[in-house]
Amino acid sequence: MVCTLLSFVFSLIYQTLGFATITSTTALSAKASLHMPTSLLMLTGVITTASGILESQVWSHIQHGSRLSDLTILIHPIPLAFLIQHQIVLSTPDEIFALTVIFGSVHGCFQGYARAFYAELVRMREGM
């Protein structure tokens, strides 16, 4: 069980670092290639956070209505993460904002449910 907890913690760390890399790379791309003003880049940060909070609330209601486990909910945003990863060229500020909403939604869901799933693992370990 300790190995499972450590594996999960390291996976969560790598996932968080991956999202941080996506965020900073997109911001640098938007600033350098699209010449977006700093104020719009700051707005993308606000939109990302807001969509993450909203999406975590939406998934919470979906979970309570369907009685799905935290692990099942945690797996659902993977196709959206795949879309983010394969969004190669962002050529307009509108694409940046659209990706910001998708990214915030995926990030919010992952962060919220990864922590909830980790709490379940800790409770299982303490029960042993």
Stockholm file with secondary structure:
# STOCKHOLM 1.0

chainA/1-128         MVCTLLSFVFSLIYQTLGFATITSTTALSAKASLHMPTSLLMLTGVITTASGILESQVWSHIQHGSRLSDLTILIHPIPLAFLIQHQIVLSTPDEIFALTVIFGSVHGCFQGYARAFYAELVRMREGM
#=GR chainA/1-128 SS CHHHHHHHHHHHHHHHHHHHHHHHHHHHHHHHTSCCCHHHHHHHHHHHHHHHHHHHHHHHHHHHHHTCCHHHHHHTTHHHHHHHHTCCCCCSHHHHHHHHHHHHHHHHHHHHHHHHHHHHHHHHHHHC
#=GC SS_cons         CHHHHHHHHHHHHHHHHHHHHHHHHHHHHHHHTSCCCHHHHHHHHHHHHHHHHHHHHHHHHHHHHHTCCHHHHHHTTHHHHHHHHTCCCCCSHHHHHHHHHHHHHHHHHHHHHHHHHHHHHHHHHHHC
//
